[in-house]
Amino acid sequence: MIIADKTTFDFDSSDDTITLDETARHRRRMKMTSDNGIEFLLDLPEAKLLRHGEGLMLDDGRIIKVQAEPEELYKVSGKDAHHLLALTWQLGNRHLPTQIFKDHLHIRADHVIKDMLLGLGAHVEEISAPFDPEGGAYSSDHAHSHDHNHGHHHHD
């Protein structure tokens, strides 16, 4: 069995790609198949979010480039920088994975959250795009959800 046991960040070319949505890219150990049929076992020391553009180095030296599959998302914009920051706080308070850009955010499509954001004056646009959210402060890879036993209470 071919094993991918580490990720690499500096590579000039790859032998194949693997295209996965954000949920499927958060793994530690799993049998995987590249886009062109290379079967391998992902076997990392701990779970991590495989980021778009990273490479998985197989034990035979081949490199599989990770590609983020487009997902149904919302592009969220505010009236100004302060408003966008307030919207970001609302999403963070709900522990929603969020990809942060200079002038907008990407979140997973969810009509309840969309209604909340619209009620707060946000501009919300439905898009299809790769999703690569910010990492959480309590996760080992700073890229996925965290343990909620960290000493504070949440109020909506």
Secondary structure, 3 states (H helix, E strand, C coil): CCEEEEEECCCCCCCEEEEECCCCCEEEEEEEECCCCCEEEEEEEEEEECCCCCEEEECCCCEEEEEECCEEEEEEECCCHHHHHHHHHHHHHCCCCEEECCCCEEEECCHHHHHHHHHCCCEEEEEEECCCCCCCCCCCCCCCCCCCCCCCCCCC
